[in-house]
Amino acid sequence: MASGKAIEPMQQFEIKKIVELQLFGTDISFTNASVWMLIALAVISLITVYGSAQRAMVPGRLQSLSEMSYEFVANTLTGVTGKEGMQFFPFVFSLFMFVFAANLLGMIPGSFTVTSQIVVTAAFALLVIGTVVAVGVAKHGSHFFGLFVPSGVPVPILILMVPIEIISFLSRPVSLSLRLFGNMLAGHIVLKAFGGLTVMLLGAGAWAVISPLPLLMAVAVTALEFLVAFLQAYVFTILTCVYLNDALHPGH
Amino acid sequence: MRFVLVTLIATLPALPALAAGDGGGHRFPPFDSSTYAGQLFWLVLTFGTLYALMSRVALPRIGSVLEERRATIEGALRAASAAQKEAEEQAAALEASLVKARANAQAIATEARDKSSREIEAQRVSVEKDLATKLAAAEARITETKMQAMGNVEAIAKDAVAAIVEQLGGKTTDAAVAKAINAAQG
């Protein structure tokens, strides 16, 4: 940092190739993003698969962690969708754990935040909405589209309401993906900006006097980002539950 | 909030120095579509593996452990409440037998007291009767002795009167003496 190199807050989101790979002419190189996806997978597997391997009646630390995660997601899911929502439990659990792990791993200095990539959050959002539509149609057939027709509303208003309902439904994946992406991106930019500011002020002669101020901010924002990491994973999960509930019970 | 403002205002003069170092002209990495295919590939791979691991291995296992624990705790609680109920029943039975035993003891004590007082009473009565009999016999004896003595007294008196009269030189008969004694006694 003493070289006076500019702080580039965007640098942390760059995809760097580690091993070049091609599949049918498509670039599927092993990158830093792949590394952190694999680390997230490894961490979750360590907690849930290895942690529960002992099947102890009195759980140890890892097993407690896995059971807490299990009950947390299960309670969230059944709280929103009721008992029949448990058929989606593996999906919702994997989703929560993956997003949460990716968010938290992104807090490690020098790491890469998988969920700060719009393509990843959009893929998750489309997966959720795709599941909702597929399950809704499979379970209720054309009744599923009753979701767009609020009951007990006069026809003239329906002409206005149905397009609004359709638009609001279609905007769900957009808002779902952008919320997570935006939060992760902005948080890390702010962190980097305050951190960079501290370093640059230290190297800017007399300005070094005020360098503790952005440092304090960086500390405060770090704490906030840990909260956001959990909160956004939770928000993503609970919205997934709400949308799945629509697939199970389409009536308004 | 005020702290944030102070920080921002304090660092404002340093901004030109910061901006000077920025080369610029970078593409915003998350919108670089050339990386999308690779990211999606690895995401499908890792998330697919995660889903398979969770749905096949981890979640059924954790679920069964939780269910087992719930059953164990429930069973233990049921056993505990059954044991407590049994203990309460036994305590009640013990209490009842204690009450019964106490009543028994009281009855036995009362009976013993009654019996002994009856026996004492009977003994007393018999002793009294015995004493009365003996008393009566003694009195009869005394009376008899007295009568006997009194009879003797009459004969002695007759003899004495006859002797006295003779000594005085008179003559007397038994009939006259008896008459005189009767008159003296009369």
Contacts between the chains, C-beta under 8 A, distances in Angstrom:
chain1	res1	chain2	res2	distance
A	4	B	21	6.7
A	5	B	21	7.1
A	6	B	18	7.8
A	6	B	21	3.2
A	6	B	22	5.0
A	6	B	23	6.5
A	7	B	18	7.3
A	7	B	21	7.4
A	8	B	22	7.3
A	8	B	26	7.0
A	10	B	26	6.1
A	10	B	28	6.4
A	10	B	29	5.9
A	13	B	28	8.0
A	13	B	29	4.1
A	13	B	30	5.6
A	14	B	29	4.6
A	15	B	29	6.5
A	15	B	32	7.1
A	15	B	35	4.2
A	15	B	38	7.4
A	15	B	39	7.2
A	21	B	38	7.8
A	23	B	41	7.2
A	26	B	37	4.8
A	26	B	38	8.0
A	26	B	41	7.8
A	27	B	34	6.8
A	27	B	37	6.0
A	27	B	38	5.5
A	28	B	37	6.3
A	28	B	38	4.8
A	28	B	41	4.2
A	28	B	42	7.4
A	29	B	38	5.3
A	30	B	42	7.5
A	31	B	35	7.2
A	31	B	38	6.1
A	31	B	39	7.6
A	31	B	42	7.6
A	33	B	35	7.4
A	33	B	38	7.6
A	33	B	39	5.3
A	33	B	42	6.6
A	34	B	38	7.4
A	34	B	39	7.9
A	34	B	42	4.0
A	34	B	46	7.8
A	37	B	42	5.3
A	37	B	43	6.2
A	37	B	45	7.9
A	37	B	46	4.2
A	37	B	47	7.9
A	38	B	42	7.8
A	38	B	46	6.0
A	40	B	46	7.0
A	41	B	46	4.6
A	41	B	49	6.0
A	41	B	50	5.3
A	44	B	50	6.2
A	44	B	54	7.9
A	45	B	50	7.5
A	45	B	53	5.8
A	45	B	58	7.7
A	48	B	53	7.6
A	48	B	54	6.6
A	48	B	58	3.8
A	48	B	59	7.6
A	48	B	62	6.8
A	49	B	53	5.8
A	49	B	57	5.4
A	49	B	58	4.8
A	52	B	58	6.0
A	52	B	61	4.8
A	52	B	62	4.8
A	52	B	65	6.4
A	53	B	61	7.7
A	55	B	61	6.7
A	55	B	64	7.7
A	55	B	65	5.1
A	55	B	68	7.8
A	56	B	65	7.7
A	57	B	68	7.3
A	57	B	69	6.0
A	57	B	72	6.4
A	59	B	65	7.8
A	63	B	65	7.7
A	66	B	58	7.1
A	66	B	62	5.5
A	67	B	62	5.9
A	67	B	65	7.2
A	67	B	66	6.2
A	70	B	59	6.9
A	70	B	62	4.6
A	70	B	63	7.0
A	70	B	66	6.9
A	71	B	66	7.2
A	89	B	59	6.7
A	90	B	51	6.3
A	90	B	54	5.1
A	90	B	55	3.5
A	90	B	59	5.6
A	91	B	51	6.8
A	91	B	55	7.9
A	93	B	54	5.7
A	93	B	59	6.2
A	94	B	47	6.8
A	94	B	50	5.0
A	94	B	51	4.7
A	94	B	54	4.8
A	94	B	55	7.7
A	97	B	50	7.3
A	97	B	54	7.5
A	98	B	46	7.9
A	98	B	47	6.0
A	98	B	50	5.9
A	114	B	43	7.9
A	116	B	30	6.6
A	117	B	30	5.3
A	117	B	35	7.9
A	117	B	39	6.0
A	118	B	30	4.9
A	118	B	31	7.0
A	119	B	30	7.6
A	119	B	35	7.4
A	119	B	36	4.5
A	119	B	39	5.2
A	119	B	40	6.3
A	120	B	39	6.1
A	120	B	43	5.7
A	123	B	40	6.0
A	123	B	43	5.9
A	181	B	30	7.1
A	185	B	30	6.6
A	196	B	18	7.6
A	197	B	11	5.9
A	197	B	14	7.4
A	197	B	18	6.9
A	200	B	14	7.2
A	200	B	17	6.8
A	200	B	18	5.5
A	200	B	21	7.6
A	201	B	11	7.2
A	201	B	14	5.8
A	204	B	14	6.1
A	204	B	17	5.4
A	207	B	13	7.6
A	207	B	14	5.1
A	207	B	17	7.4
A	210	B	10	5.0
A	210	B	11	6.6
A	210	B	14	7.7
A	213	B	6	7.2
A	213	B	7	4.5
A	213	B	10	5.5
A	213	B	11	6.7
A	214	B	7	6.2
A	214	B	11	6.0
A	216	B	3	7.7
A	216	B	7	7.5
A	217	B	3	7.9
A	217	B	4	7.1
A	217	B	7	5.3
